[in-house]
Every structure is written in C-alpha cells, then in structure tokens.
Amino acid sequence: MNYSDGTRVMLGDLVSLPVGAGKSATARVVMLGDTYEHLPLEDAFLSFVLRDKILRPTAVAVEWIGSNPFAHDDPSLAPVGGYMTTDVDADVCRVTPNPSFERTPDGAAQVKR
C-alpha cells in the first residue's frame, strides 16, 4: 500500500488527516489493511478489528497523537476512542516515517522530543 506520492505506508508513520473545517490532525499508522500487520493496540480495539474484518486492503487504522479531534461530551452521539480507520487516499499525507513515541499520563500517544 502506498501514499499518493508513491511512498510505501509503514507502521508507525505519522500522517496528517483532514478533520473538517479546513483543519487537519496528526495520527500514527498502527495497522495496515492489506496485511492486518499492527503495532501494539488496546485489546478491545484489536479484537473488534480482527473479528469484524473492518479494514479494506486500501485502509489503515490510526491512533491520534494528542487529543482526538472528534472528541465530544454529547451523550446523544456515539463515543469516540483513540483510534480511527481511513482509506489511504490523497488526503492522507505522511508527515514523518516511524518516529519514537511515548505515552502521556492520560494514555494518549505523543512524539518523543
């Protein structure tokens, strides 16, 4: 699987994703849809993805870096988690390949400085 610029999508890549209103957010590629190869993931999410086979061969699962840009407190809407699936298309742009990460106290991923 490749980005629109022809470079190969790799586990751990940092990508920029559109999140609406002309904004973007950064996430890390944590699972590849063509092979289901993955980095360590929360057990519940991994079980769901593997059980229901939700990833197409052209898609990836990503983990948000920092806070989830779709987070909300509206009980009438579905809850959001730290992961999202998306097709790798022209809107998914690699920011940097395979950087190092650490966890914040609340469990979110962030790039090591």
Secondary structure, DSSP 8 states (H G I E B T S, - for coil): -B-TTS-B--TT-EEEEEEETTEEEEEEEEEETTT--B-S--HHHHHHHHHHT---TTEEEEEEBSS-TT----TTS----SEEEEE-STT-EEEESS--EEE-TTS-EEE--
